[in-house]
Amino acid sequence: MKPRDIEKLIALGRPSIAPDGSFAVFSTSRPHLDANRNVGQLWRVDLPDGAPRRLTRGISDAAPSVSADGTRIAFLRADERDRPQVHVLAAAGGEAVQATDAQLGVESFAWSPDGMRLAYIARVPEPGRYGTVPGLDAAAEPPRRIAGVRWHADGLGYLADRPAQLFVIDAPEVDAEPFYEPAPRVRADDEEQPARTVVAAASTPLTTGAESWHGPVWSADGSEILVVPDALESSRRDLRSRVVAVHAGDRTRREVLGADANLSVLDVAVADDGAVLLLANDVGPDGVDFVAPGVGLWILEESGPRPLTDAERIDLGEVGSAVTPVGDDVLVQDRARGRMRLLRVSRRGELTEVLAGDVEVGGVAVAGERIVASVSTPHSFGELVLLSGDDRPTTLTDFGAAVRAAGIVTPREVEIMGREGYPVHGWVASPAGEGPFPVLLQIHGGPYAAYGVHVFDETQVLVDAGYAVVYCNPRGSAGYGRAHGRAIRHAMGTVDFTDVLDFFDGAVASDPRLDGTRAGILGGSYGGYLTAWIIAHDSRFAGAIVERGFLDPTTFRGTSDIGSFFGDEYVGTDPDRIRAQSPMAVVDQVTTPTLVLHSELDYRCPLEQATRYYSALKRQGTAAEMLIFPGETHELTRSGRPRHRVERFEAILDWWDRHLPV
């Protein structure tokens, strides 16, 4: 796989299925180098065995949802100003009707149970900001007064001056004549402006004020919309969530879940009988315990929330995971050993495995006995599968054909017994042939995340260039039980450090084609942290790449969008203990040539983490270079501009060609 082959990585979003199970719709997304953005459309497949067909031809259509009567599909599409707006089209296809005209675009939406209304979340800017005054440059806006401990978010920017509010609209009829905005009256010598079509329905705001609201879900009877409020705390960070029901008519509110439950809520769903189900984790009485959070399934009862899964061994916290009611049961995605399996959970807490094996289940939709799921595998970045009754899963698409044709390898799964007798699980991906191959040790971010079995461009590009790549899920990672994830709390750079090096040594020893004397190391985010920590304590590597790293916990507190709690929970608050876990505190021990990669608009691990680390390397005479990507965020490698992603790969390959030639 070459760097430019990222165009062949087609990802699938969460599917939606018609109530009668007759068809499913889903969105695709892929990097497009000419457009220099991710592009995607909606697809429809008639069940059980129809061929998928493209339903729309927008540039960035996403998040389809079928109405309760199965006749219409709502989805998000960028308008002429590149703002995502809700559009609606007939389920059979045709021209879509724009249903919203939110100033900063729509974040999420939900159909009412009767299919007559749509609830949506959109940010509302303060007057005079974010283009609300034509011609007013951002630099000319008034200053922002900040009184809280949280003021910005990676990929978004400032928060307090554009709270996310809840709105409701009548769903447009897709076959009705559109409304028209009258043509302006003009003087004879002016160029006449034509009339234009406008949105089909006026929106009604259900919330106002400084709080933001997220994740709209309708009650079973369609009278209320459940949302999760998000207040910008004034004095200290609090991760505890509330769930509030807002009446869709008179806007009255009632609290469904209070902060005293000590739960941080990721997703909310309502079953047909009205039961409220949550993906949530206990953050403790202080409201900030999030290390290996133990996300589980909960049901709200009169006595309060009751857990349905065991947070110590079942991990439902993967980004994008959701609650999918199916009758009295619930479908959830469990992260385990680099896989994402699909489980069915009863209200008694009984678990049934629905889909497992070498898959990572993304989104899920269900109608009767039919379940459709988007999955990734070792041979594809995204496919749609159908499960029906006790039948074996049927793959309905073949989007992975292009990337397989580009040339990918299947990594070898390995488990190494570390120096403490602790097993470390991971993979080795090698080029074809007898070697010997130089070896790259690759470290994931998080730290509570995990490498998985899906096609991974970061590894495949390096293998294509002639390198063997070794990567694992050390202690601190997700998918091996909560104790595994919490092992590095207030102890970063300890057992995680030994785990990755033990895995590297064991993997090299297990394959004579791997030349451990010619090795490099690289990682991003937490992986950047551990890379920087390792090269300060081990000089065996010919080169290193430290990307978007968590490098100085002290300054991270005051610059990161998660600085108000992340460092305190992971490295503690004692100054001596912080220094004992800080790569910046031991940068003077680094002699390994190091490439520092970072994004200009990274608010998760801010740019100052990179510049201070790079400057220290240069001042002490360590060979170092730095590459900064303009306009990019912490998500560069996953959703950044495609040309930047290719240029990043080219810079990485150039670095290894100079410091670890094949």
Summary of the structure (lengths in Angstrom):
residues: 662
radius of gyration: 25.4
end to end distance: 16.6
largest distance: 87.1
contacts: 2288
relative contact order: 0.09
helix: 18%
strand: 35%
